[in-house]
């Protein structure tokens, strides 16, 4: 790391291990980077959680019955596909 940063990070003149000012800054920055990395991992895991709720899709019968279900299963594998019960009027656009 000293070669990479082109600076002395460890004071080797003492018997005990001691960081230089630059070494201490690199150490603190590395801790921050590791913290951000762990936070990112946690957020990504949270995003993988199961999607829940209701999705209503209005489509013509043949598309909704034959074409759409494979795509829903591919992208939302835990979603079940059902038809609109008979007697319920079609969805009208709301403006």
Steps between C-alpha positions, in 0.01 A plus 500: 500500500789731565614453142150560372452821700870595469519589867617347825208347692687328784773652713762226517756696703340404831494156657120514515275501197374855440307657215608827350245780456447377145472141620238596754300678227518194273391280792199724577403517131525121470266459799251737334521308172440169678202651684351627172559160338320320783215751483469442124491123548227539760295727271534257209386211720203710612408564136487124435218454749170368374278742314148490630174668416247495222571555134206560273558480127233568245545314172303317236399151602739301275807705600412485869430128486781374274772760438540697822532229771843367385646852518351562843644169624840589356529844660280454807527128581304520825198673346195292417305578185122499508218618281255779575184341631202503265251775555758759603509785248825572315738762634439846360776758469505751785611848401 
